[in-house]
């Protein structure tokens, strides 16, 4: 059996522009700790291989501390490590990849054409390719077919399955025709779970830690196993993130104050997560004091923002007494009574006031 750790999209040294400078610096330092957790996991599962499928770095502007941490930590892994540079960290003569003395166990793919590295001691071959520019209209997988030699064939690649853009679009038909045992992909920041095209298994692990509210929930890597029968492939998601990004809704409908509802959605104990709290529903009180609410929530999170999506509660029939078309329509509907009349009144108000349903 072959045990593989498949990771991608670490985006080390991301700017974290939405955070204050001190916290942005702290978050970049914490990103480097992901590498330690990766090495610990490799030891824990006794990984035979580590495949890192691109965008390990957020850009070519990389801090020396990060390069040193990356080289040192990957060198501590007791297994071969393969890196397939992506669109954010493309390989080039001035790239970190080309100008760093990497440990002997680290192999970096450096060309747009597929390169193959045989590992006879593991009974497998690792294939891979690199972005050499920030965009790529064509995937190296197009036209590739692994040798039919009875061995295990793996590939590390950055690209977009079903994508039509300029980031290595990959046609599922090319995956099916590749003859690969497992295709380790990067670029999509959500874990895909194990997928199959033809006889080839493939997956995106997602990013190992979120960097914004478009990357919420658990983030991590995949531990992939290939059985004695190469068609027997499994994948287990392992969380790796130190912090999570979460979006929480707080419905103020029926509440006396926004602070009351906020208290109900706050965690029982302070946590290290980043949270966006959305106030929703109809309020019977005035506009919420977002500064005061943020101060109330701040002790529970590493970072918190509160947004007001509420609407002032209104009486559905308040304009029924008007001498206007709106008043006439509402009087007629109110006289009918019942839920259907109320629903019709909502739609009528929305149409007459050129707005959305004012009384959901």
C-alpha positions in Angstrom: 0.0 0.0 0.0 1.1 3.5 -0.8 0.3 6.4 1.5 0.3 9.9 0.0 -0.2 13.3 1.5 -1.8 15.6 -1.1 -1.8 19.4 -0.4 -2.2 22.5 -2.4 -2.8 26.3 -2.3 -1.0 27.2 0.9 -0.5 30.7 -0.5 2.3 31.4 1.9 3.0 35.1 2.5 -0.4 36.2 1.5 -0.9 40.0 2.2 -4.1 39.6 4.4 -5.0 43.1 3.4 -8.3 43.0 5.3 -6.5 42.8 8.6 -4.5 45.4 10.5 -0.8 45.3 9.7 0.2 43.6 13.0 -2.4 40.9 12.6 -1.5 40.4 8.9 2.1 39.9 10.0 1.0 37.4 12.6 -1.2 35.5 10.1 1.8 35.1 7.7 3.9 33.7 10.6 1.0 31.3 11.4 1.0 30.2 7.8 4.5 28.9 8.2 3.3 26.8 11.1 1.1 24.9 8.5 4.4 23.5 7.2 5.2 22.1 10.6 1.7 20.5 10.9 2.2 19.0 7.4 5.5 17.5 8.5 4.0 16.1 11.7 1.1 14.6 9.7 3.6 13.0 7.3 5.3 11.3 10.2 2.1 10.3 11.9 0.7 8.5 8.8 4.1 7.3 7.7 3.7 9.0 4.3 5.5 7.4 1.4 5.1 10.6 -0.8 4.0 14.2 -0.5 2.5 15.9 -3.5 2.1 19.7 -3.4 0.0 20.8 -6.4 0.8 24.5 -6.8 0.3 27.9 -5.3 2.4 26.9 -2.3 3.5 30.6 -2.4 1.1 33.5 -2.9 3.4 35.4 -5.2 7.0 35.9 -6.3 7.4 38.4 -3.5 8.3 35.9 -0.8 10.0 36.6 2.6 13.3 35.0 3.3 11.9 33.6 6.5 9.3 31.7 4.6 11.8 30.3 2.1 14.0 29.1 4.9 11.0 27.6 6.8 9.8 25.8 3.6 13.2 24.3 2.8 13.9 23.3 6.3 10.5 21.7 7.0 10.1 19.9 3.7 13.6 18.5 4.3 12.5 17.1 7.6 9.9 14.9 5.9 11.1 11.4 5.6 9.6 10.9 2.1 10.0 12.4 -1.4 8.2 15.7 -1.8 7.0 16.8 -5.3 6.0 20.4 -6.0 4.1 21.4 -9.2 4.2 25.3 -9.3 0.9 27.0 -10.0 -0.2 30.3 -11.4 0.7 32.3 -8.3 4.1 30.7 -7.8 5.1 29.9 -11.4 8.5 28.6 -12.1 11.0 30.9 -13.7 14.7 31.8 -13.7 14.1 34.4 -10.9 11.6 32.3 -8.9 12.3 31.0 -5.4 12.1 27.5 -6.8 15.0 28.2 -9.2 17.2 30.1 -6.7 17.0 28.0 -3.5 19.1 25.1 -2.5 16.4 22.5 -1.8 16.8 19.3 0.2 17.6 16.1 -1.7 14.1 14.8 -1.0 12.4 17.7 -2.8 11.7 17.7 -6.5 10.2 20.7 -8.2 8.7 20.3 -11.7 10.0 23.2 -13.8 8.5 22.8 -17.3 5.1 23.1 -19.0 5.6 19.7 -20.5 5.1 16.6 -18.3 8.2 15.4 -16.5 8.3 11.8 -15.0 10.3 10.6 -12.0 10.4 6.9 -11.4 10.5 5.7 -7.8 11.2 1.9 -8.2 11.5 1.5 -4.4 7.9 2.5 -4.2 6.7 0.8 -7.4 5.4 4.1 -8.7 6.2 7.0 -11.1 5.3 10.6 -10.3 4.5 12.8 -13.2 4.1 16.6 -13.1 4.4 19.9 -14.8 4.7 23.6 -13.8 3.2 26.9 -14.7 6.0 29.0 -16.1 3.8 32.1 -16.6 0.9 33.4 -14.5 -1.5 32.1 -17.1 -1.8 28.9 -19.2 -4.4 28.3 -21.9 -3.6 24.6 -22.2 -3.2 21.9 -19.7 -0.1 19.6 -19.8 -2.5 16.7 -19.3 -3.9 17.1 -22.8 -2.5 14.3 -24.9 -0.7 12.7 -22.0 -1.0 8.9 -21.4 0.9 7.1 -18.7 2.8 3.9 -19.7 0.8 0.7 -19.2 3.5 -1.1 -17.3 1.4 -2.3 -14.3 2.9 0.3 -12.0 1.3 3.1 -10.0 1.2 6.4 -11.9 0.6 9.6 -10.0 0.6 13.2 -11.2 0.8 16.5 -9.4 -0.7 19.4 -11.4 -2.2 22.8 -11.0 -5.3 23.5 -13.1 -9.0 23.9 -13.3 -11.2 20.9 -14.1 -14.1 22.0 -16.5 -12.5 25.4 -16.4 -12.8 27.6 -19.5 -10.3 30.3 -18.3 -6.6 30.7 -18.5 -5.4 28.7 -15.5 -4.7 25.4 -17.0 -8.2 24.2 -18.0 -8.5 20.5 -17.7 -11.0 18.4 -19.6 -12.4 15.4 -17.7 -12.0 13.4 -20.9 -8.2 14.0 -20.7 -8.2 12.7 -17.1 -10.1 9.6 -18.3 -7.6 9.1 -21.1 -4.5 9.7 -19.0 -4.1 6.2 -17.6 -3.1 7.7 -14.2 -3.8 6.0 -11.0 -4.3 9.3 -9.1 -4.3 12.9 -10.3 -3.4 15.3 -7.4 -4.8 18.7 -8.4 -4.5 22.2 -7.0 -6.2 25.6 -7.8 -9.7 25.1 -6.3 -9.7 26.1 -2.7 -12.6 23.8 -1.6 -12.0 20.1 -1.1 -13.6 18.1 -3.9 -13.5 14.7 -2.3 -12.4 11.8 -4.3 -13.6 11.9 -8.0 -13.2 9.5 -10.9 -12.9 9.9 -14.7 -12.5 6.7 -16.6 -10.2 4.6 -14.4 -8.4 7.6 -13.0 -9.1 8.9 -9.5 -8.6 12.7 -8.9 -9.2 15.3 -6.2 -8.6 18.8 -5.0 -7.7 18.9 -1.3 -8.6 22.6 -1.1 -6.5 25.1 0.7 -5.0 24.1 4.1 -6.2 27.3 5.8 -8.7 29.9 4.8 -7.6 33.5 4.1 -11.0 35.2 3.8 -14.7 34.7 4.0 -14.9 33.0 0.6 -12.9 30.1 2.3 -15.0 29.2 5.3 -15.1 26.0 7.4 -12.6 23.2 7.8 -9.5 23.4 5.6 -6.7 20.9 5.3 -5.1 18.2 3.1 -5.9 14.7 1.8 -4.3 11.5 2.9 -4.6 9.3 -0.1 -3.9 5.5 -0.1 -3.3 3.3 -3.1 -3.9 -0.4 -2.3 -2.0 -3.4 -3.6 -4.6 -3.3 -6.4 -3.9 0.2 -7.9 -7.6 0.6 -8.6 -8.2 0.6 -4.9 -7.8 4.3 -4.0 -9.1 6.0 -0.9 -8.8 9.6 0.3 -9.3 11.0 3.9 -9.6 14.7 4.6 -7.4 15.9 7.5 -8.0 19.4 8.9 -4.8 21.4 9.1 -5.9 25.0 9.7 -5.1 26.8 12.9 -7.9 29.4 12.3 -11.2 29.1 10.6 -13.2 31.7 8.8 -17.0 31.6 9.5 -20.1 33.5 8.5 -22.9 33.5 11.2 -26.4 34.9 10.7 -28.3 36.5 13.6 -32.0 37.0 13.0 -33.3 39.9 15.0 -37.0 39.3 14.2 -39.0 39.4 17.4 -36.0 40.4 19.5 -36.0 43.5 21.7 -32.4 44.4 20.9 -29.6 43.4 18.5 -27.3 42.8 21.5 -29.7 40.2 22.8 -29.6 38.2 19.5 -25.8 38.6 19.2 -25.3 37.1 22.6 -27.2 34.0 21.5 -24.9 33.4 18.5 -21.6 34.0 20.2 -19.5 30.9 21.1 -19.6 29.6 24.6 -15.8 30.2 24.9 -13.5 32.6 23.1 -11.9 31.0 20.0 -9.2 32.0 17.5 -11.4 32.2 14.5 -12.3 35.0 12.1 -16.0 35.7 12.0 -18.4 37.8 10.0 -21.8 38.2 11.7 -24.8 39.1 9.5 -27.7 40.8 11.3 -30.9 39.8 9.4 -34.6 39.9 9.7 -37.1 42.7 10.7 -36.3 44.8 13.7 -38.8 46.6 16.0 -36.0 48.9 17.2 -33.8 51.5 15.6 -30.7 51.0 13.5 -28.2 48.8 15.4 -25.0 50.3 16.9 -22.4 48.3 14.9 -19.5 49.7 16.9 -21.0 48.6 20.2 -22.0 45.2 18.8 -18.4 44.7 17.5 -17.0 45.6 20.9 -19.4 43.0 22.4 -18.3 40.2 20.1 -14.6 41.0 19.8 -13.4 39.1 22.9 -14.7 35.9 21.4 -12.8 36.0 18.1 -9.4 36.7 16.6 -11.2 39.1 14.2 -14.9 39.9 13.8 -16.9 42.2 11.6 -20.7 42.8 11.9 -22.9 43.8 9.0 -26.4 45.0 9.2 -28.8 43.4 6.7 -31.9 44.1 8.8 -35.0 46.1 7.8 -37.3 48.2 10.0 -40.5 46.3 10.8 -43.6 47.9 9.3 -47.3 47.5 9.5 -48.5 45.7 6.3 -51.7 47.8 6.3 -50.2 51.2 7.4 -51.0 52.9 4.0 -54.5 51.5 3.7 -56.0 54.8 4.8 -54.2 56.8 2.1 -56.2 58.5 -0.7 -54.0 56.8 -3.4 -53.8 53.8 -5.6 -51.8 52.1 -2.9 -54.4 52.9 -0.3 -57.2 51.6 -2.5 -55.4 48.3 -3.3 -54.6 47.7 0.4 -58.2 48.5 1.5 -59.6 46.0 -0.9 -57.1 43.3 0.1 -57.6 43.9 3.8 -61.3 43.5 3.4 -60.8 40.1 1.8 -58.7 38.9 4.8 -56.7 35.8 5.2 -53.1 34.7 4.3 -53.6 34.9 0.6 -54.7 38.6 0.9 -51.6 39.3 3.0 -49.4 37.7 0.5 -51.0 39.7 -2.3 -50.6 42.9 -0.3 -46.8 42.2 0.0 -46.5 41.8 -3.7 -48.6 44.8 -4.4 -46.5 47.0 -2.1 -43.3 45.7 -3.8 -44.7 46.6 -7.2 -46.2 49.9 -6.3 -43.1 51.1 -4.3 -40.6 49.6 -6.8 -38.9 47.6 -4.1 -38.4 44.1 -2.8 -41.0 42.5 -0.6 -41.2 44.9 2.4 -42.8 42.5 4.8 -41.2 39.0 4.4 
